[in-house]
Amino acid sequence: MKRFLPLMLTLFVLAAGPATAQQMRIGYVDMKQVLDNAPQVLAGREKLDIEFRPRNETIEFQDRQVQTMEDRLQMGDLAEDDKKRLERELREMQRNVNRQREDLRDELSFRRTEEVQKLEDQINLAVQEIARDNGYDLILSSPVIYADPSLDITQLILDQLRLEHEADKRDRSLR
């Protein structure tokens, strides 16, 4: 139902009659572009990168250890007992690395979603402010089946979010 709401609203506007439709000002926001390029989102990604970098580096180090162990086994110069011990250690380390990688991926995905949800209100307020300031009657957001490029106000939203981000940074630096 949510996916068809923008389409239904558009059809309602068009069905209301040509005179009404001509008077209405409609805009479109590409939310994917906003979520990919808003400075708040980029700052959140950087924050998450810093937060998760140590764990990722640990996993990369362990990957190199696994590779070293595999290389050692490939040499074929180990005694049978040493070979079995190293194979056992290798399997255990591979399971551990895979488990850590999966845990990291899950937690990172959860945190990204959490960060985006924090920004939803700010993005919605920016869209509402741009709509009011520029006289829009209706703003649709992606996904829509089609929106004429002349209706796209995504850049206005990104500019507004950029201004807000810079103001937030100034406020934080004054504290």
C-alpha positions in Angstrom: 0.0 0.0 0.0 2.8 2.4 0.9 4.4 1.9 -2.6 1.2 3.0 -4.3 0.4 6.0 -2.1 2.4 8.5 -4.3 0.8 7.1 -7.4 -2.7 7.3 -5.9 -2.1 10.9 -4.7 -0.9 11.8 -8.2 -3.9 10.2 -9.8 -6.2 12.1 -7.4 -4.5 15.4 -8.3 -4.9 14.7 -12.0 -8.5 13.6 -11.6 -9.4 16.7 -9.7 -9.5 18.6 -13.0 -7.2 20.4 -15.3 -7.7 23.8 -13.6 -6.8 22.4 -10.1 -3.9 20.4 -11.4 -2.4 23.5 -13.1 -2.6 25.5 -9.9 -0.9 22.9 -7.8 2.8 22.9 -7.4 4.3 19.4 -7.2 7.9 18.4 -6.3 9.7 15.1 -6.2 12.6 14.0 -3.9 14.9 11.2 -4.8 15.4 9.8 -1.3 18.2 7.4 -2.4 20.2 10.4 -3.6 19.5 12.2 -0.4 20.5 9.2 1.7 23.6 8.7 -0.4 24.8 12.4 -0.4 23.4 14.3 2.6 26.3 15.5 4.7 24.7 14.1 7.9 24.7 10.7 6.3 28.3 11.0 5.1 29.3 12.1 8.6 27.5 9.2 10.1 29.3 6.8 7.8 32.6 8.3 8.8 31.7 7.9 12.4 30.8 4.3 11.9 34.0 3.7 10.0 36.0 5.0 12.9 33.9 3.0 15.3 34.2 -0.3 13.4 37.7 0.1 12.0 39.6 -1.7 14.8 37.4 -4.8 14.6 37.7 -4.8 10.8 41.5 -4.5 11.1 41.6 -7.4 13.6 39.6 -9.6 11.1 42.0 -8.6 8.3 45.0 -9.5 10.4 43.4 -12.9 11.2 42.7 -13.4 7.5 46.4 -12.9 6.9 47.2 -15.5 9.6 44.8 -18.0 7.9 46.5 -17.4 4.6 49.9 -18.0 6.2 48.7 -21.2 7.8 47.2 -22.4 4.4 50.5 -21.5 2.7 52.4 -23.5 5.3 50.2 -26.5 4.7 50.7 -26.3 1.0 54.4 -26.6 1.4 53.8 -30.2 2.3 56.9 -30.5 4.5 55.2 -31.1 7.9 55.2 -34.3 9.8 51.8 -36.0 9.9 51.0 -35.0 13.5 52.1 -31.3 12.9 50.0 -31.3 9.7 46.8 -32.5 11.5 47.4 -30.0 14.4 47.8 -27.1 11.9 44.7 -28.2 9.9 42.7 -28.3 13.1 44.0 -24.8 14.1 43.3 -23.6 10.6 39.7 -24.8 10.7 39.1 -23.3 14.1 40.6 -20.0 13.1 38.6 -19.9 9.8 35.3 -20.5 11.8 36.3 -17.8 14.3 37.1 -15.3 11.5 33.9 -16.1 9.7 31.8 -15.7 12.9 33.5 -12.4 13.7 33.0 -11.1 10.1 29.3 -12.1 10.2 28.9 -10.4 13.7 30.6 -7.3 12.4 28.4 -7.2 9.3 25.2 -7.6 11.3 26.2 -5.0 13.9 27.3 -2.5 11.2 24.0 -3.0 9.3 22.0 -2.4 12.5 24.0 0.7 13.3 23.6 2.1 9.8 19.9 1.6 10.0 19.9 3.3 13.4 21.8 6.3 12.0 19.5 6.7 9.0 16.4 6.5 11.3 17.9 9.3 13.4 18.1 11.4 10.3 14.6 10.7 8.9 13.0 13.4 11.0 15.6 16.0 10.0 15.2 15.1 6.3 11.4 15.2 6.6 11.6 18.7 8.3 14.0 19.9 5.5 11.5 18.7 2.8 8.6 20.4 4.6 10.6 23.7 5.0 11.6 23.7 1.3 8.0 22.9 0.3 6.6 25.8 2.4 9.3 28.3 1.4 8.9 27.5 -2.3 5.2 27.2 -2.5 4.8 23.5 -3.1 1.5 21.9 -2.5 2.6 18.3 -2.8 6.0 16.6 -2.5 6.4 13.0 -3.6 9.4 10.9 -2.6 10.9 7.9 -4.3 10.1 5.3 -5.4 7.7 6.6 -8.0 7.1 5.1 -11.4 8.0 8.4 -13.2 8.7 12.0 -12.3 9.6 14.6 -14.8 13.1 16.0 -14.0 11.6 19.5 -13.7 9.8 18.3 -10.6 13.0 17.1 -8.9 13.8 19.2 -5.8 16.4 16.8 -4.5 19.2 19.3 -4.8 17.2 21.9 -2.8 16.8 19.3 0.0 20.5 18.4 -0.1 21.5 22.1 0.0 19.1 22.6 3.0 20.6 19.6 4.8 24.1 20.9 4.0 23.3 24.3 5.6 21.8 22.6 8.6 24.9 20.4 8.9 27.3 23.3 8.8 25.2 25.2 11.4 25.3 22.1 13.7 29.1 21.9 13.3 29.4 25.6 14.1 27.2 25.1 17.2 29.3 22.2 18.4 32.5 24.1 17.9 31.2 27.0 20.0 30.4 24.7 23.0 
